[in-house]
Amino acid sequence: MKKVPKFKNEDEERKFWAKHSPLDFIEPNKIKLSLFPNVKSTSRTISIRLPESLIEGIKVLANKKDVPYQSMLKILLAEKVREEFASSKKRIGIVS
């Protein structure tokens, strides 16, 4: 079994894992199942009314990307929120 090297920084580690599989560093006979019964979900269920045509459009996009339509909706919302935050930072002169 291979040993994971020591890394000087996160960039070095990121480059390493981009080229290597973690499975090369695990002995299958030493794998143990772990349960985390007290872990709380970071997601929250909401109800939202959307036009049927919008839902159908999201389903079409989701189908093209081979993801569930609710996941597609989360992706689209997250992208738009990032865009809006970036845009508002530019408008008030904040550079990140």
MARVO-381830 format. One record per residue (C-alpha): residue in one letter; z, x, y; chain. Coordinates in steps of 0.25 Angstrom, whole numbers, plus 5000, padded with zeros to 4 digits. Example, Ala and Ser with C-alpha at 12.3 -4.5 7.8 and 13.67 -1.06 7.14 Angstrom:
<atoms>
atom aa = a	z = 5031	x = 5049	y = 4982	ch = A
atom aa = s	z = 5029	x = 5055	y = 4996	ch = A
</atoms>
This chain:
<atoms>
atom aa = m	z = 5000	x = 5000	y = 5000	ch = A
atom aa = k	z = 4997	x = 5005	y = 5014	ch = A
atom aa = k	z = 5007	x = 5007	y = 5025	ch = A
atom aa = v	z = 5006	x = 5001	y = 5038	ch = A
atom aa = p	z = 5006	x = 5012	y = 5049	ch = A
atom aa = k	z = 5015	x = 5014	y = 5061	ch = A
atom aa = f	z = 5008	x = 5009	y = 5073	ch = A
atom aa = k	z = 5010	x = 5016	y = 5087	ch = A
atom aa = n	z = 5007	x = 5003	y = 5094	ch = A
atom aa = e	z = 5002	x = 4988	y = 5093	ch = A
atom aa = d	z = 4987	x = 4992	y = 5096	ch = A
atom aa = e	z = 4987	x = 5002	y = 5084	ch = A
atom aa = e	z = 4993	x = 4992	y = 5075	ch = A
atom aa = r	z = 4983	x = 4981	y = 5079	ch = A
atom aa = k	z = 4972	x = 4991	y = 5076	ch = A
atom aa = f	z = 4977	x = 4995	y = 5063	ch = A
atom aa = w	z = 4979	x = 4980	y = 5058	ch = A
atom aa = a	z = 4965	x = 4977	y = 5063	ch = A
atom aa = k	z = 4960	x = 4986	y = 5053	ch = A
atom aa = h	z = 4970	x = 4984	y = 5041	ch = A
atom aa = s	z = 4975	x = 4972	y = 5033	ch = A
atom aa = p	z = 4990	x = 4970	y = 5032	ch = A
atom aa = l	z = 4987	x = 4967	y = 5017	ch = A
atom aa = d	z = 4984	x = 4982	y = 5015	ch = A
atom aa = f	z = 4999	x = 4984	y = 5018	ch = A
atom aa = i	z = 5006	x = 4974	y = 5010	ch = A
atom aa = e	z = 5010	x = 4975	y = 4995	ch = A
atom aa = p	z = 5007	x = 4961	y = 4989	ch = A
atom aa = n	z = 5018	x = 4962	y = 4979	ch = A
atom aa = k	z = 5028	x = 4964	y = 4991	ch = A
atom aa = i	z = 5024	x = 4952	y = 4999	ch = A
atom aa = k	z = 5035	x = 4941	y = 5000	ch = A
atom aa = l	z = 5034	x = 4927	y = 5005	ch = A
atom aa = s	z = 5042	x = 4924	y = 5018	ch = A
atom aa = l	z = 5046	x = 4911	y = 5023	ch = A
atom aa = f	z = 5050	x = 4908	y = 5037	ch = A
atom aa = p	z = 5056	x = 4894	y = 5037	ch = A
atom aa = n	z = 5062	x = 4895	y = 5051	ch = A
atom aa = v	z = 5049	x = 4899	y = 5058	ch = A
atom aa = k	z = 5045	x = 4889	y = 5069	ch = A
atom aa = s	z = 5031	x = 4885	y = 5072	ch = A
atom aa = t	z = 5026	x = 4890	y = 5085	ch = A
atom aa = s	z = 5016	x = 4878	y = 5086	ch = A
atom aa = r	z = 5019	x = 4864	y = 5091	ch = A
atom aa = t	z = 5012	x = 4851	y = 5088	ch = A
atom aa = i	z = 5007	x = 4843	y = 5100	ch = A
atom aa = s	z = 4998	x = 4831	y = 5101	ch = A
atom aa = i	z = 4986	x = 4831	y = 5110	ch = A
atom aa = r	z = 4976	x = 4821	y = 5113	ch = A
atom aa = l	z = 4962	x = 4827	y = 5113	ch = A
atom aa = p	z = 4948	x = 4820	y = 5114	ch = A
atom aa = e	z = 4941	x = 4818	y = 5100	ch = A
atom aa = s	z = 4929	x = 4826	y = 5105	ch = A
atom aa = l	z = 4938	x = 4838	y = 5109	ch = A
atom aa = i	z = 4945	x = 4838	y = 5095	ch = A
atom aa = e	z = 4931	x = 4837	y = 5089	ch = A
atom aa = g	z = 4926	x = 4849	y = 5097	ch = A
atom aa = i	z = 4939	x = 4857	y = 5093	ch = A
atom aa = k	z = 4936	x = 4854	y = 5078	ch = A
atom aa = v	z = 4922	x = 4858	y = 5079	ch = A
atom aa = l	z = 4926	x = 4872	y = 5086	ch = A
atom aa = a	z = 4937	x = 4873	y = 5075	ch = A
atom aa = n	z = 4927	x = 4871	y = 5064	ch = A
atom aa = k	z = 4918	x = 4881	y = 5069	ch = A
atom aa = k	z = 4929	x = 4891	y = 5069	ch = A
atom aa = d	z = 4935	x = 4886	y = 5056	ch = A
atom aa = v	z = 4949	x = 4883	y = 5061	ch = A
atom aa = p	z = 4956	x = 4870	y = 5061	ch = A
atom aa = y	z = 4954	x = 4862	y = 5074	ch = A
atom aa = q	z = 4968	x = 4862	y = 5078	ch = A
atom aa = s	z = 4968	x = 4877	y = 5077	ch = A
atom aa = m	z = 4955	x = 4877	y = 5086	ch = A
atom aa = l	z = 4962	x = 4869	y = 5096	ch = A
atom aa = k	z = 4974	x = 4879	y = 5097	ch = A
atom aa = i	z = 4964	x = 4890	y = 5098	ch = A
atom aa = l	z = 4957	x = 4883	y = 5110	ch = A
atom aa = l	z = 4969	x = 4880	y = 5117	ch = A
atom aa = a	z = 4975	x = 4894	y = 5116	ch = A
atom aa = e	z = 4962	x = 4900	y = 5121	ch = A
atom aa = k	z = 4962	x = 4891	y = 5133	ch = A
atom aa = v	z = 4976	x = 4893	y = 5136	ch = A
atom aa = r	z = 4974	x = 4908	y = 5136	ch = A
atom aa = e	z = 4962	x = 4906	y = 5145	ch = A
atom aa = e	z = 4970	x = 4898	y = 5155	ch = A
atom aa = f	z = 4981	x = 4908	y = 5155	ch = A
atom aa = a	z = 4972	x = 4920	y = 5157	ch = A
atom aa = s	z = 4964	x = 4912	y = 5168	ch = A
atom aa = s	z = 4977	x = 4908	y = 5176	ch = A
atom aa = k	z = 4982	x = 4923	y = 5175	ch = A
atom aa = k	z = 4968	x = 4927	y = 5182	ch = A
atom aa = r	z = 4969	x = 4917	y = 5192	ch = A
atom aa = i	z = 4983	x = 4921	y = 5197	ch = A
atom aa = g	z = 4980	x = 4936	y = 5195	ch = A
atom aa = i	z = 4988	x = 4940	y = 5183	ch = A
atom aa = v	z = 4982	x = 4950	y = 5174	ch = A
atom aa = s	z = 4987	x = 4952	y = 5160	ch = A
</atoms>
